[in-house]
Amino acid sequence: MTAPPLEGRGIVVTRPAQQSEPLAERISAAGGHPILFPVLEIIDIPDLQPLIDVSARLEDYQLAVFISPNAVVRTMSQVLPRRSWPARLRVAAIGKGSVRELERFGVTGVIAPERYFDSEHLLELPELQTVAGQRVVIFRGDGGRELLGDTLAARGARVDYVECYRRARPDADAAPLLQAWAGNALHAVTITSSEGMRNLFAMIGRSGQSRLQQTPVFAPHPRIAAAARELGCANVIDTAPGDDGLMDALLRHFAQS
């Protein structure tokens, strides 16, 4: 009988706690041991009024863009108890997770990249080329890249940002990771954001950092992979986007080990 492809492999899942379950379940189904260690915490913004104000005047916009699944959930939890989503407001999103969340809230026909999930590939889509004179609202977390809004503004759109959540570094105990490394029970790390990569590095301390630098790190975007390499990680595996890309790369890597 063939052993499961990830049997005996401890694989760190660093997604926020609310989003780690789907990948963890797939690792378990392949025989692996998911080690949950969130490196980003999603928390409420202190002032919801700007989001509430925009929800009252969504008809003023021709396009709404959601940066992440968290942006979808936090926005819709404020909008839909107050009103319905305008049928004529076009919606765009960067990744499949955001598209799925929007569909869960009844929003379909979402403009989104098919293969590479970032601002650059969203901006390449025909629907975002001719936006001169349009009003665009971008729902996102605090801070983040300005490329999307800056490019749409350069194309003639009027862009408003609405922050609907904050990202924070969790105050977590790294001892379980260090113990797993010491017991040769940690074989790979999955990382899904550059900020999360930097948080992980800070959270595990010097002894963990030296271990991490020798552990396979699976990164589903070149920007995340670059952040890992900048921190000295010697074995960074670039994967295709999303959980599908991470799982395919994990299965290939350990099949060859």
N, C-alpha and C positions, 0 to 999 in steps of 0.2 A: 504494500500500500504506500503510495507516494505521500511524503510528509507535506504539510501545508507550506507554501512558499516562504512565509516569514516566521516559521516555527522557531521559537527560542530567541527571537530578536526583540530587544527593547527599543522602542522608537518614541522619541519625545514629540508631543503635539503641543505647540506653543500658541495656538489660536486663543482668543479670549474665551473665557469659560462658557459663554452662551453659544459659542460657535464650534466647539471642539468635538462634539459628539459624532457628527457624520464621518469625519476622518478617523476618529478613534474606533468606530464600529467597523470600518473597512479594514483597518489594520488587524483588529481582533479576528475578523472573518478569514483573514489570510494566515492566521496562526500566530501573529505577532502580539507583543505586549505593549499597548499604548501607555505611555507615561505622560500624564496630563500636567503641564507646567505653563499656565498662561503667562505671557510676558506683556500683555496689554490688558488694562482694565477699562471697561466702557462705563462712564459715569454721567450723570445728568449735568447739564449746564446750569449755572446758578440763576440765569435769567431766561425764562421761556418766552417772554413777551415778544421779542422780535419774530420768533417762529409763529406764535399765535397771530400776530399782526399780518404776516404774509399769508397765513392760511385763510384769512378773511378776504383777501384780494387776489386770489389765484387767477381770476379772469384777466388780470392786467398782464399776464405773461403768455408768451407763445411757446415756451419750452421750459421744462423743469428737468434738472439733471440731478441724479442721486449718485454720490461718490461710493457708497458702500452699503451692505445690508443693514448696518447699524443706522445709517442715515434714513433708510426706508422705514425701519421699525419706529425710530424715535419721531420722525415726521408724521407718519400716518397715525400714530397713537395720539397725536395732538389735533390733526386735521379732521379725521373721520368722525370723532364724537361731536364735532361742531358743524360739519357740513359734508356734502358729497364731493368727490373729486371731479373737477370740471371735465366733461367728456371731450371738449375740444383742445384741451391742454396736452400737447405732445410731451412725451416722457422719454428720457434717455438715461442709461445707466452704464457703468463701466464693466461690471462682471456678471457672470451667471448667477451668483448668489443674490445679487441685488435684483436681477430679473425675476428670480423665483419668489423673493419676498414681495415684490410688486404684484405679481400674479396672485399671491396669497391674499393680498388686499383688494383684488379685483381689477387691477390695472394691467391691461394687455397691450399688445402692439408696441412694446418698448424698443426703442432704438438702442442697439448695443453691438459692440464688436463680437465677431464670431470666434476668433481664435486667441488674440492677445488682449488681455484685460487691463488696459491702462489708458490714461488721458490721451496719449499720442494716437492710439489706434481708434479711440472714439472720435477724435477730431478729424480723422481721415474719412469718415463716413459721409456720403453725399448730403445727408440731412443736416449736417453741421457746417456745410460749406457756405450756404447762402443764408446768412442770418442778419444781414444788414437791416437795421431799423427794428429788429425784434427785441423783446424783453425776455431775458433768461434768468431764471433763479436756480442757484446751485445749492443743494442741501448737502452739508458735510459736517465733519467733526471740527474741533477747534484747530486752527492753523492748517497745515498741509500745504501742498504745492499750489502755486498760482497759475500754472501753465494753461489749464483749461479755460479759466476766466479771462486771462490775459489774451489768449488767442482768439476767443470769441469776441472780445471787445475790439481787437485789432481788425476783425472781420466786420465790424460795424454794429454789433449787438450792444445793448445796455444790460449789464450783468449785475445781479445782486447775489451776494453770498448770505446764506442763513446757516449759522452753526446750531446743530441740534444735539450734540453730545460732546463729551470731552474724553480724551485718551489719557491714561495715567499709567505709571509703572507700578505694578502690584507690590505690595509689601509681603513677599512670600518667602518661605523657608526653603533654601536650596539644598538642605541636607539630603532629601530623598534622591536628588540627582547625583550628588557627590557619592552617596552610598552605592547607587546603581553603577556609576563609573568604577568605583573601587572594587565592586564585585563582578566586573566584566559583564554586567547585565544591561548596559546601555550601548546600543550599536549604531544609532543614527538620530539626527535631530532634523525635524521639519520646521521651517521658519517662513512666515508668510507676509512679513513687512520689514522694511529697513529699520524703522523705529523699534520694532520688536526685536530685531537682531541686536541692536545696541543695548536695549533693555536687558536682554538675556545675558549679554556679556557682563554688564554691571551687576546683575543679580547673583551671579554664581561665584564671584570673588576670584582671587588669583589662582587658587588651586583648580577651580572649575574651568577657568579660562584656558589653562594649559591642556586640560583634558579635551575641552571643546575644540581647540585648534587642531587636534589630531582625530577628531570624530567626523565621519561623513555628515555633511550638512546639505540638506535638500532644499533648494530655493526655486520657486516657480516664476521668478521674474529676474531679468539681468540686473536690475537695480538692487534687488535683495542679495543676489549672489555677489555683487561688487561690494556691498556693505560687509558681508561675511569675510571676503578676502582681505578687505582693508583692516579687519580686526585680527588678521593672522591665521584664519582658518585655511588649512592646507589641502583639505579634501572637500571642495564645494562642488555639488552636482547640480547643474542647471536642469530644470525640468520644464515640461509643458505647463500651461497655466492650470490653476485650480486643483481640487482634490484628485481629479482624474490624472493630471500630470504628475502629481506627487506619488500617487500609488503606482503608476506605470514605472516611474523611475526607481522606486523602492523595490519593486518586484524584479526588475532587470538587474539592479545592482546586487541583490542578495542571491539571485540565481547564478551569478557569476562568481560569488564569493566561495 
